[in-house]
Amino acid sequence: MTWALWESYMLPGIWITVQVTVYSAALAAAVAFAVGIMRTSELWIVRFLSGAYFEVFRGASALVFMFWLFFALPIAFGWQLVPLWAGVLALGLTYGAYGSEVVRGALAAVSPAQREAGIALSFTRRQRLRRIELPQAWPEMIPPFNNLSIELLKGTALVSVISVADMTFAANLIRFTTNESAPIYTLLLAMYFVLAFVITRGMRLLERKAKAGIGQAPPPRGGLLGGLRARTTAADPVTGTAAVAGGDK
């Protein structure tokens, strides 16, 4: 692949992928918190409607929904969405449904004693959410949100089927031009990995700050580098063997 092809197709494609990921993640986060909190409401109608949304979008295909927004919506209602925004809307609403379960589960995991303390202090439902439940649940949401963010990044490849010039679309154009498949798709895999790695590192930093904000110990450093660091620290400097915590039994 020449520099001209890289500059003309792949670099703009990377930027489009980043935009789709950021916009879809923002929409998904808003939907996840709104629907997740609604699913813990005391009103049954609110729980029913939010639960129906969750079940519908969890069972629907993001790709088919994207097709519906781009091809069927103009026929049914006369609204023609820009391809980029059709993709963002489909991904954001779909992954927002998945994220709502994360929010609901994290709120449900907050100790009942904490809620009872808020009630004893005459806090309203909104005050209990803002001051007690969400601050404690937020750190527990970040690891599953990290996984969903990476899945969302990989899901952005779907927008190429409605002619959004993301990385996957650009890679296909370059393959048609150069008739080279192995190097192009290997490079594409590497770029998705790099973007996913950046997301992971950012979310882990956010998790450490969130846990520190509520007085919890930061999570241990994970991944390959964290494991190598732990082994280096635990190894005996003379023999090179790993030390056993707690001494000899």
SULWOTA-V123264 format. One record per backbone hydrogen bond with DSSP energy under -1.0 kcal/mol. NH is the residue of the N-H (numbers start at 1). CO is the residue of the C=O. If there is no record, write none. Layout:
nh = [NH NH]
co = [CO CO]
//
This chain:
nh = [6 7 8 9 10 11 13 14 15 16 17 18 19 20 21 22 23 24 25 26 27 28 29 30 31 32 33 34 35 36 37 38 39 40 41 47 48 49 50 51 52 53 54 55 56 57 58 59 65 66 67 68 69 70 71 73 76 77 86 87 88 89 90 91 92 93 94 95 96 97 98 99 100 103 104 105 106 107 108 109 110 114 115 116 117 118 119 120 121 122 123 128 129 130 131 132 133 134 136 137 138 141 141 145 146 147 148 149 150 151 152 153 154 155 156 157 158 159 160 161 162 163 164 166 170 171 172 173 174 175 176 177 178 179 185 186 187 188 189 190 191 192 193 194 195 196 197 198 199 200 201 202 203 204 205 206 207 208 209 210 211 212 213 215 216 227 228 229 230 231 232 233 234 235 236 240 243 247]
co = [2 3 4 5 5 6 9 10 11 12 13 14 15 16 17 18 19 20 21 22 23 24 25 26 27 28 29 30 31 32 33 34 35 37 38 43 44 45 46 47 48 49 50 51 52 53 54 55 61 62 63 64 65 66 67 68 72 73 82 83 84 85 86 87 88 89 90 91 92 93 94 95 96 99 100 101 102 103 104 105 107 111 111 112 113 114 115 116 117 119 118 124 125 126 127 128 128 129 132 133 134 137 138 141 142 143 144 145 146 147 148 149 150 151 152 154 155 156 157 158 159 160 159 164 166 167 168 169 170 171 172 173 174 175 181 182 183 184 185 186 187 188 189 190 191 192 193 194 195 196 197 198 199 200 201 202 203 204 205 206 207 208 209 212 211 223 224 225 226 227 228 229 230 231 241 236 234 244]
//
